[in-house]
Amino acid sequence: MADPAKRLATYQDVLDAPAHMVAEIIDGELSLMPRPAKPHAAAATALGEELGPPFKRGRGGPGGWILLFEPEVHLGPDVLVPDLAGWRRERMPVLSNETPHFTLAPDWACEVLSPSTEASDRARKLRIYAREQVLHVWLVDPLVRTLEVLRRVEREWRIIAVHEGDAVVRAEPFDAIELELSILWADVQL
């Protein structure tokens, strides 16, 4: 006897997910992950603190971005929750109150890798970001202390740079400022 067809996840499944879990729909499957662990949360918070003033507020940098922590982004049939995402203000000048989620693909997404999410972040989510024409993705790994900078060229991702340790870097699309990587893992004890 053949297995019955697998039911595709719906947005109701996301809404019904336990509050302590991050719920996404990737390739029709509901993905439930616990809230980020301490190193993950520390790196994401530090990165947002560094990028916010110069790019969101224009303090010490060019401004021109809306940057958000863990926005719920509906991209076609998929529902993703990147750790950080950014939209250029010329594409999204203000946040509307029409829906609690976003349907406009971000210009930049950042996934902070953890052992439980790395495979999905690198394969499934990157494929969706490319399909939806996200221009830049950063992969931050607080445990091995790396920042991978990817740029979409046509339908493929190109690794523009891999930075590690305590380097001071300029990483597109935020290369107008220097970013001290040590700040991302300053609070992480290995």
C-alpha positions as CSV (number, residue, x, y, z in Angstrom):
1,M,0.0,0.0,0.0
2,A,1.4,3.4,-1.0
3,D,2.0,6.2,1.5
4,P,-0.6,8.9,1.3
5,A,0.6,12.2,-0.1
6,K,2.1,14.4,2.5
7,R,-0.1,17.3,3.5
8,L,1.4,20.7,2.7
9,A,1.8,23.0,5.7
10,T,-0.4,26.1,5.8
11,Y,-0.1,29.4,7.5
12,Q,-2.6,28.2,10.1
13,D,0.2,25.7,11.1
14,V,2.5,28.6,11.7
15,L,-0.1,30.4,13.8
16,D,-0.8,27.2,15.8
17,A,2.9,26.6,16.6
18,P,4.0,26.8,20.2
19,A,5.0,30.4,21.2
20,H,8.5,29.2,22.3
21,M,9.2,28.0,18.8
22,V,10.2,29.7,15.5
23,A,7.8,28.4,12.9
24,E,8.6,28.5,9.1
25,I,7.3,26.9,6.0
26,I,10.0,25.7,3.7
27,D,9.2,23.7,0.6
28,G,5.7,23.0,1.9
29,E,7.0,21.6,5.2
30,L,6.4,23.1,8.6
31,S,9.8,23.7,10.3
32,L,9.8,24.3,14.1
33,M,12.9,25.4,15.8
34,P,13.5,26.5,19.4
35,R,14.3,30.1,20.0
36,P,18.0,30.9,19.3
37,A,20.6,29.7,21.8
38,K,22.8,32.2,23.6
39,P,25.7,32.5,21.1
40,H,23.2,32.8,18.2
41,A,21.1,35.5,20.0
42,A,24.2,37.4,21.1
43,A,25.7,37.6,17.6
44,A,22.4,38.6,16.0
45,T,21.8,41.3,18.6
46,A,25.4,42.7,18.3
47,L,25.1,42.8,14.5
48,G,21.9,44.7,14.7
49,E,23.3,47.1,17.2
50,E,26.3,47.8,14.8
51,L,24.3,48.2,11.6
52,G,21.4,50.1,13.0
53,P,22.9,53.5,13.7
54,P,24.7,54.0,10.4
55,F,22.3,52.3,8.1
56,K,18.8,52.6,9.7
57,R,19.3,56.0,11.4
58,G,22.1,57.5,9.3
59,R,24.3,58.1,12.3
60,G,27.9,57.7,11.1
61,G,26.8,56.1,7.9
62,P,24.5,56.7,4.8
63,G,21.2,55.6,6.3
64,G,18.6,54.4,3.7
65,W,17.7,51.0,5.2
66,I,14.9,49.5,7.3
67,L,16.6,46.7,9.4
68,L,14.5,44.3,11.4
69,F,15.1,41.3,13.8
70,E,13.4,38.1,12.9
71,P,10.7,39.5,10.5
72,E,8.2,37.0,9.2
73,V,8.7,37.1,5.4
74,H,6.2,35.4,3.1
75,L,8.0,34.5,-0.1
76,G,5.7,32.7,-2.5
77,P,4.6,29.5,-0.7
78,D,7.4,29.8,1.8
79,V,7.3,31.5,5.2
80,L,10.8,32.4,6.4
81,V,12.1,34.1,9.6
82,P,15.6,35.3,8.9
83,D,17.6,36.4,12.0
84,L,17.9,39.9,10.5
85,A,16.7,41.4,7.3
86,G,17.0,44.7,5.6
87,W,15.1,46.6,2.9
88,R,16.4,49.7,1.1
89,R,14.1,52.5,1.8
90,E,13.6,53.3,-1.9
91,R,11.9,49.8,-2.1
92,M,10.1,50.0,1.2
93,P,10.0,53.6,2.6
94,V,7.7,52.8,5.6
95,L,6.2,49.8,7.4
96,S,2.6,49.4,6.6
97,N,0.2,48.0,9.2
98,E,-1.9,46.0,6.7
99,T,-0.4,42.6,7.7
100,P,1.8,41.4,10.5
101,H,4.2,39.9,7.9
102,F,6.2,41.0,4.9
103,T,5.6,39.9,1.3
104,L,8.3,42.1,-0.3
105,A,11.6,40.1,-0.4
106,P,14.4,41.9,1.6
107,D,17.4,43.3,-0.1
108,W,19.6,41.6,2.5
109,A,19.1,38.7,4.9
110,C,21.3,37.4,7.6
111,E,21.1,33.9,9.0
112,V,23.1,33.2,12.2
113,L,24.1,29.6,11.9
114,S,23.7,27.0,14.6
115,P,24.3,23.3,14.5
116,S,20.5,22.6,14.2
117,T,19.8,25.1,11.4
118,E,23.0,25.3,9.4
119,A,22.0,22.7,6.7
120,S,18.6,24.4,6.1
121,D,20.0,27.9,6.2
122,R,22.7,27.0,3.6
123,A,20.6,24.9,1.2
124,R,16.9,25.4,1.4
125,K,16.7,29.0,2.6
126,L,19.5,30.2,0.3
127,R,17.6,28.6,-2.7
128,I,14.4,30.5,-1.7
129,Y,16.3,33.8,-1.2
130,A,17.8,33.4,-4.7
131,R,14.4,32.6,-6.3
132,E,12.9,35.7,-4.7
133,Q,15.9,37.9,-5.9
134,V,17.3,38.8,-2.5
135,L,20.6,40.5,-3.4
136,H,22.8,39.8,-0.4
137,V,22.9,37.2,2.3
138,W,25.3,37.0,5.3
139,L,25.9,33.7,7.1
140,V,27.3,34.4,10.6
141,D,28.6,31.5,12.6
142,P,29.3,32.5,16.2
143,L,30.8,29.2,17.2
144,V,33.5,29.1,14.5
145,R,33.5,33.0,14.4
146,T,33.0,33.5,10.7
147,L,31.1,35.9,8.5
148,E,30.3,34.7,4.9
149,V,29.2,37.4,2.5
150,L,27.2,36.2,-0.4
151,R,25.9,38.1,-3.5
152,R,23.3,36.8,-5.9
153,V,24.5,36.9,-9.4
154,E,21.7,35.9,-11.8
155,R,20.2,32.9,-10.0
156,E,23.3,31.8,-8.1
157,W,25.1,32.8,-5.0
158,R,28.7,34.0,-5.2
159,I,30.8,34.0,-2.1
160,I,32.2,37.5,-2.0
161,A,34.2,37.1,1.1
162,V,34.7,34.9,4.2
163,H,35.9,36.8,7.2
164,E,37.0,35.2,10.5
165,G,38.0,35.8,14.0
166,D,38.5,39.4,15.1
167,A,39.0,40.9,11.7
168,V,37.8,44.4,10.9
169,V,36.0,44.2,7.6
170,R,33.9,46.1,5.0
171,A,31.1,43.7,3.9
172,E,28.6,44.6,1.2
173,P,26.0,45.9,1.1
174,F,27.1,47.6,4.3
175,D,30.6,48.3,3.2
176,A,30.3,52.1,3.9
177,I,31.5,51.3,7.5
178,E,34.1,49.0,9.1
179,L,32.6,46.2,11.1
180,E,34.6,44.7,14.0
181,L,33.8,41.1,14.0
182,S,35.0,40.7,17.6
183,I,31.9,42.6,18.7
184,L,29.7,39.8,17.3
185,W,31.3,37.2,19.6
186,A,32.5,39.4,22.5
187,D,29.9,37.9,24.8
188,V,30.3,34.3,23.6
189,Q,32.4,32.0,25.6
190,L,33.4,28.8,23.8
